Amino acid sequence: MCGRLSQYRGIHDFVAALSMPNALINTAGDQPFERYNAAPSTQLALFHQEESMLHADMVRWGWRPHWAKDRAAPINARVEKVAHGPFFRAIWPHRAIIAIDNWFEWVDEGGPKKQPYLIRRKDRAPILCAAIGQYPNAEHGPSEHDGFVIITADSAGGMVDIHDRRPVSFSPELAREWLDPVTQKERAEQMALFQSEPTEAFEWFKIDQVLGNVRNQGSDLIKPIE
């Protein structure tokens, strides 16, 4: 998964997609986010659950443990290693969902520049991506060390022609189970490994190369080109 995505709808659209009746503690705001070309280190709306309460907070995309000062903060975590490797051990128990509208990949098609593709659900519903992170909770407020990573898996089917990795995304039912604090870590690992939504749920198409400049924003970026 390359490092760009869109999160342009508002928090209540994403809550509706989760189908969670729980009371919402929302510090992310009520207006559409309008982030059509979000890059690493962007503050994005992240869901997590504390007891029965659903929380929505703006959290930086990217995280590293305090001892890993010699490398940039990763934005993704490979599902094959995330539950057992030392790098993400501290945040593996802190599960979250980032709801996005789409993500982007760049493909070398022999031209002078790589061709960007947009990937979204065929039904246009938000994509509920599995994430882990450090974020405000009952034990501490916002911190400069807060951040999150998106869990990724091998691509399958036709999507592998676009990129060999993709986000682990869940149905609303599984997303709620992922968020639930009572879900055991072993069960969460099995969900991430084996229950991501199938390639058939998605579609992808070419978009304009102006996406490459992260300063470019706006709904024109997500329109298909001929």
N, C-alpha and C positions, 0 to 999 in steps of 0.2 A: 504494500500500500504506500503510495507516494504521499507527500506531506501537504495536501490541500484538500479542503472539504467545504461544504456550504451548510450554514445553519441560519436560514433566513426567516423561518416562521417564528411565531411567538411561543412563549413557554406554555401557554394554555393549549395550543395546538399539540404540543408534544405530550402534555399530561393526558389529553384526550386519547392520543395514540396508545399510551400505556394502559388506559382504562383502569386507572387506580382511583378508587373512591376515597382514599385516605386524605386527611387534612394536609394541605400543602403549606410549607414554610418557604416562601419565595423571596430570595434576595436578588434574583436575576432580572426583575422588572417585568412589566406587562406588555411592553411594546415589541413588535417584530424585531428580530435581531439584525436582519438584513446583512448578514455576513455571507457574501456570495463566493468569496475567495479567501477563506481563512487559512492561515499558514501556522506552522509551529510557533509557540509562545503566545498565540492569541488567547485571550480570555474567552472561554466558551461556556455555555450553560451545561451544567452537569447535574444529574440526579443521583441522590443516594438516600438511604432510608435509615432513620434512627428510631428504634422501636417500631411504632405503627405510623410514624410521621414521615411523609415524603418531603425531601428538601431539594430545592433548586438553587444552586450557587454558581457564580461565575468563577471558573478555575482555569489556570494556565494549562495549555496543551503542551505537555512535556514534563518529565520528572526524573530525578536521579537521587539516589541516597546521599546523605551528607558526606559520606566518605569518598564518593566518586567525583572528586574535584578535577580530575585530569581528562574529562570527556564531556561532550555536550549532552544535554538532557535528552534521552530517547523520547520519541513520541509514540512508539508502538512497542508491544511485547509479544513475542512469539508464543502461541498457545502451547507448543510442545515443551517449553521450558519454564513458563512463567510461574507455575505452581511450586517448583522445586529449586529453581536457581537462586543463588544468594542475592543477586542484584535487586530483585523485586520482592524479597521475602517480607520486608516490613510492611508493604502495602497490599500484598496478596489478600489478606483478610478484608480489605476495605474496598468492597465491590461497588461499582457505580454503572450507570447507563448514560451514554451521550447519545442523544437523539439528533440525527443529522438529516438533511434533505438529500444530499448526494455526496459522493467523493469523486476525485479526479485521478487519472493516471496518464502518463506520457509514454507514447509508443514510438520507437524508431522505425519509420516506414521508408527510409532511404532518402528523405528530403533534407534540406539544409538544417531544419529544426525538427525536434520530436513533435509528434502530433498529440495534442491533448484529447482525452476522452472523458466524458461525464458518465458516471454509473449511478443509477437510481432504481428504486423499486418500480416495477411495471404498473402497480396500482397507485403510484405517487405518494403513498403513505410514508411517514418518517421512518428512517432506518434506525433501529434501536441497537446500538453497538455496545458490546461488553467492554467495560473499562475498569481499571483499578487506580487508586490514587491516594493522595494526601489532601484533605480538604477540611473546611471548618466542620466541627462536630461538637458534641456535648462536652468534650474534654478540652478543646482549644478553639479559639476563634481563627480568623484568617491569618495566614503566615506567609512570609516571603518564600518559604520552602514548599508551599502548596503546589500541586500539579497533578496531572493524570496522564495515563497512557492508554491507548486503545489496543485491545488484544486482537492479534491477526492470526490467520490460518492459511494453509495452502489454498490457492484457487482451484476450482474444478470446472470441467466442461469448457465451454467457449470462452469463459472469462480469463482462463489462463493465457489466452492470446493477447490479452490486454496487460495483465500483470500476474506474477506468480504468487502474490499475497493479496489477501482481502480482509476486511474487518470481520470479526465474529459478530453476527447480528442475530437477534432473537425475535421470535413471535412475542406479542404482548404478554401472553401467559408465561412464557419462559423468562422474559425480562423481569416480570414481577417476582418470580421465584429467585432469580439472580440477585435482585435487590434485597430480598427478605433476609434480615439478620439471622433468622433461625435456620436458613439453608446451610447445611454443613459444607465445609471446604472441599471435601471429597466429591460431593454431589456437584458443586459449582465447577470443579475441574472437568468432570464428565460432561456436563452441559457444554462447556466451552469447546471441548475436544470433538464432540459428536452431534451436537444438536443445533448448530448454526443453520440459518435459513439456506435453502438450496440455491444454486446458481439460477435456476428457472424463475425465481422470484424477481430477477433483475433484468434491466435492459441497459444498453450503453450505445453512445454515438459520439461522433466527432464534434468538437466545438472550436471556436476561434482561438488562434494562438496567442491573442492578447492576454489570455489567462496567465501566461507565464510571468507577467509583471504583477507582483503581489499588491501593488498599489491600485491596480484596476479592480473596481467593484461594480456592482449593479446587475440587474436581471438579464441584461444582454449577454453576459458571460455564460449563461447556462442554456442558451438557445442552440439547437443543432445547426450545423452548416451543411451545404450541399456536398 
